[in-house]
Amino acid sequence: MRRDATPRRYLMCPPAHFKVTYSINPWMDPTKPVDLPLAQTQWEELRDRYRSLGHTVETLVPDPALPDMVFAANGALVVDGRVLGARFAHPERAAEAELHLDWFRDHGFREIREPDHVNEGEGDFAVTATYLLAGRGFRSSPLSHDEAQEFFGRPVVGLDLVDPRYYHLDTALCVLDGDEIMYYPPAFSPGSRAVLRRLFPDALTASDADAGALGLNAVSDGRHVLFPQAAAGLSAPLRDRGFDPVPMDLGELLKGGGSVKCCTQELRP
């Protein structure tokens, strides 16, 4: 199958102040030091790779008081040029939401909604050609699903996350192209697994090892799939489906519980 990449526009935030001083997910251990220069280099390599593939990368100015701002995917959800802001579950990240909304206001976005309910942007929302997949169970309220459906006018499919290691949908599921996805079944409740099988019967399912390397925290432009290099087992099945695997090393940022997707918010026109 021939795959065509679609030029994308992304919003990223440099890890200038990245550190792990608290723990709000199972990946975070404040006793493990972060190599900040290495984290910056790894982030820059991801940004530069996007640009080399023909994508546009916008940047958000980091705030010294908000070390998790590098995980820009959590700051909003943008579909059809409309922006649903985030409302973070933990106070440590709460101030990020307004900084994201300020960026959108300053960059010409007009249809912006400040949310009533807790959601963490693209952390728990994934956009396919047909559906808006919405995770719940750890960091997003199920009430945010109705809010998103009303705002975007797209059918929302709620999915229950049951394993704390996969605390956001984007740690357990990635949209590859159109209505093609890859995901890790054990991260979901039995009913949600049944829904995923029904909606996406040909989905690529990840192994324990690849999911455990946060391999599903990936970004696809329809052809190139950028994912954590430690999830080496994903390369062959992606290639078999016509995609070009692009392994990336974001090992330092993994100490904060995020990788490729967490660093990348897509600005969908």
NUKESE-705010 format. One record per residue (C-alpha): x, y, z; residue in three letters. Coordinates in steps of 0.25 Angstrom, whole numbers, always signed. Layout:
<sites>
       x       y       z   type
       X       Y       Z    ALA
...
</sites>
This chain:
<sites>
       x       y       z   type
      +0      +0      +0    MET
      +5     +14      -4    ARG
      +5     +23      +8    ARG
      +5     +39      +6    ASP
      +9     +48     +17    ALA
      +0     +60     +20    THR
      +7     +73     +24    PRO
      +4     +76     +38    ARG
      +5     +88     +48    ARG
     +10     +85     +62    TYR
     +11     +93     +75    LEU
     +23     +89     +84    MET
     +30     +95     +96    CYS
     +45     +94     +99    PRO
     +49     +86    +112    PRO
     +57     +98    +117    ALA
     +52     +96    +131    HIS
     +49     +81    +131    PHE
     +51     +74    +143    LYS
     +44     +63    +152    VAL
     +41     +69    +166    THR
     +27     +63    +168    TYR
     +20     +50    +164    SER
      +7     +50    +157    ILE
      +8     +38    +149    ASN
     +15     +24    +151    PRO
     +27     +28    +142    TRP
     +31     +40    +150    MET
     +42     +38    +161    ASP
     +47     +51    +167    PRO
     +59     +43    +173    THR
     +64     +40    +158    LYS
     +72     +53    +153    PRO
     +69     +58    +139    VAL
     +80     +62    +130    ASP
     +74     +75    +125    LEU
     +84     +77    +113    PRO
     +81     +63    +108    LEU
     +66     +65    +109    ALA
     +68     +78    +101    GLN
     +76     +71     +91    THR
     +66     +60     +89    GLN
     +55     +70     +88    TRP
     +62     +78     +78    GLU
     +64     +65     +70    GLU
     +49     +62     +70    LEU
     +46     +77     +66    ARG
     +56     +77     +55    ASP
     +51     +63     +49    ARG
     +37     +69     +48    TYR
     +43     +80     +40    ARG
     +51     +71     +31    SER
     +39     +64     +28    LEU
     +32     +76     +23    GLY
     +24     +80     +35    HIS
     +22     +93     +42    THR
     +26     +94     +57    VAL
     +21    +106     +65    GLU
     +27    +108     +79    THR
     +21    +111     +92    LEU
     +30    +119    +102    VAL
     +33    +111    +114    PRO
     +30    +116    +128    ASP
     +41    +114    +139    PRO
     +30    +110    +149    ALA
     +24     +99    +140    LEU
     +34     +88    +138    PRO
     +24     +79    +130    ASP
     +21     +89    +119    MET
     +29     +81    +110    VAL
     +18     +72    +109    PHE
     +10     +81    +100    ALA
      +0     +71     +95    ALA
      -8     +72    +108    ASN
     -10     +87    +107    GLY
     -22     +87     +97    ALA
     -29     +79     +86    LEU
     -30     +86     +73    VAL
     -40     +81     +62    VAL
     -45     +88     +50    ASP
     -38    +100     +55    GLY
     -46    +100     +68    ARG
     -39    +100     +81    VAL
     -44     +93     +93    LEU
     -35     +97    +105    GLY
     -30     +88    +116    ALA
     -34     +87    +130    ARG
     -23     +79    +137    PHE
     -26     +69    +148    ALA
     -14     +72    +157    HIS
     -11     +86    +162    PRO
      +4     +85    +158    GLU
      +0     +87    +144    ARG
     -12     +95    +145    ALA
      -6    +108    +141    ALA
      -1    +102    +127    GLU
     -16    +103    +122    ALA
     -17    +118    +122    GLU
      -3    +119    +115    LEU
      -8    +110    +104    HIS
     -21    +118    +102    LEU
     -13    +131    +102    ASP
      -4    +125     +91    TRP
     -16    +122     +82    PHE
     -23    +136     +85    ARG
     -10    +142     +80    ASP
      -9    +134     +68    HIS
     -22    +136     +61    GLY
     -31    +125     +67    PHE
     -45    +130     +69    ARG
     -53    +119     +73    GLU
     -48    +115     +87    ILE
     -55    +109     +98    ARG
     -50    +109    +112    GLU
     -55     +95    +118    PRO
     -64     +93    +129    ASP
     -59     +79    +132    HIS
     -45     +73    +134    VAL
     -38     +68    +121    ASN
     -24     +68    +118    GLU
     -24     +71    +103    GLY
     -18     +61     +93    GLU
     -14     +53    +105    GLY
     -28     +47    +106    ASP
     -34     +51     +92    PHE
     -30     +44     +79    ALA
     -35     +49     +66    VAL
     -38     +38     +55    THR
     -45     +41     +42    ALA
     -59     +37     +48    THR
     -58     +38     +63    TYR
     -52     +46     +74    LEU
     -47     +35     +84    LEU
     -47     +39     +98    ALA
     -40     +33    +110    GLY
     -45     +33    +124    ARG
     -41     +27    +137    GLY
     -29     +34    +142    PHE
     -27     +49    +137    ARG
     -40     +53    +130    SER
     -54     +54    +134    SER
     -64     +46    +126    PRO
     -72     +59    +126    LEU
     -62     +65    +117    SER
     -67     +55    +106    HIS
     -80     +61    +104    ASP
     -74     +75    +105    GLU
     -64     +71     +93    ALA
     -75     +65     +85    GLN
     -84     +77     +86    GLU
     -73     +87     +83    PHE
     -67     +79     +71    PHE
     -79     +73     +66    GLY
     -72     +59     +65    ARG
     -76     +46     +71    PRO
     -68     +43     +83    VAL
     -65     +29     +87    VAL
     -62     +27    +102    GLY
     -51     +17    +106    LEU
     -48     +13    +120    ASP
     -33     +12    +124    LEU
     -30      +2    +135    VAL
     -15      +2    +136    ASP
      -8     +13    +144    PRO
      +4     +12    +135    ARG
      -5     +16    +123    TYR
     -11     +28    +130    TYR
     -14     +36    +117    HIS
     -20     +30    +104    LEU
      -8     +35     +97    ASP
      +1     +25    +104    THR
      -8     +13    +100    ALA
     -13     +17     +86    LEU
      -8     +24     +74    CYS
     -16     +29     +61    VAL
      -8     +24     +49    LEU
     -16     +29     +37    ASP
     -31     +32     +35    GLY
     -38     +21     +44    ASP
     -25     +13     +45    GLU
     -20     +12     +59    ILE
     -10      +4     +68    MET
     -12      +1     +82    TYR
      -9      -8     +95    TYR
     -22     -16     +98    PRO
     -18     -18    +113    PRO
     -18      -3    +116    ALA
     -33      -3    +114    PHE
     -45      -9    +121    SER
     -52     -22    +115    PRO
     -63     -14    +109    GLY
     -54      -3    +103    SER
     -46     -14     +97    ARG
     -58     -20     +91    ALA
     -62      -6     +85    VAL
     -48      -4     +79    LEU
     -49     -18     +73    ARG
     -62     -15     +67    ARG
     -58      -1     +62    LEU
     -44      -4     +57    PHE
     -43     -19     +54    PRO
     -30     -18     +46    ASP
     -23     -10     +57    ALA
      -8     -12     +60    LEU
      -7     -17     +74    THR
      +5     -15     +82    ALA
     +13     -25     +90    SER
     +15     -23    +105    ASP
     +30     -19    +103    ALA
     +27      -9     +93    ASP
     +15      -3    +100    ALA
     +24      -3    +113    GLY
     +34      +5    +106    ALA
     +23     +16    +103    LEU
     +24     +12     +88    GLY
      +9     +16     +86    LEU
     +13     +30     +90    ASN
     +15     +33     +75    ALA
     +12     +43     +64    VAL
      +8     +39     +50    SER
      +7     +48     +38    ASP
      +0     +37     +30    GLY
     +13     +31     +25    ARG
     +24     +34     +35    HIS
     +22     +29     +49    VAL
     +31     +35     +60    LEU
     +32     +27     +72    PHE
     +41     +23     +84    PRO
     +53     +16     +79    GLN
     +52      +6     +91    ALA
     +39      +0     +85    ALA
     +47      -7     +74    ALA
     +37     -17     +72    GLY
     +27      -7     +65    LEU
     +36      -5     +53    SER
     +34     -18     +45    ALA
     +18     -18     +47    PRO
     +18      -3     +43    LEU
     +26      -5     +31    ARG
     +18     -17     +27    ASP
      +6      -7     +26    ARG
     +13      +2     +17    GLY
     +18     +12     +28    PHE
     +32     +18     +30    ASP
     +36     +16     +44    PRO
     +44     +27     +50    VAL
     +50     +23     +64    PRO
     +53     +35     +73    MET
     +61     +35     +86    ASP
     +54     +43     +96    LEU
     +59     +35    +108    GLY
     +61     +47    +117    GLU
     +47     +52    +115    LEU
     +41     +38    +118    LEU
     +46     +41    +133    LYS
     +34     +51    +133    GLY
     +24     +40    +127    GLY
     +24     +45    +113    GLY
     +30     +43     +99    SER
     +28     +47     +85    VAL
     +13     +50     +85    LYS
     +13     +56     +99    CYS
     +23     +67     +93    CYS
     +14     +69     +81    THR
      +1     +76     +80    GLN
      -6     +76     +66    GLU
     -12     +88     +61    LEU
     -23     +83     +51    ARG
     -28     +93     +42    PRO
</sites>
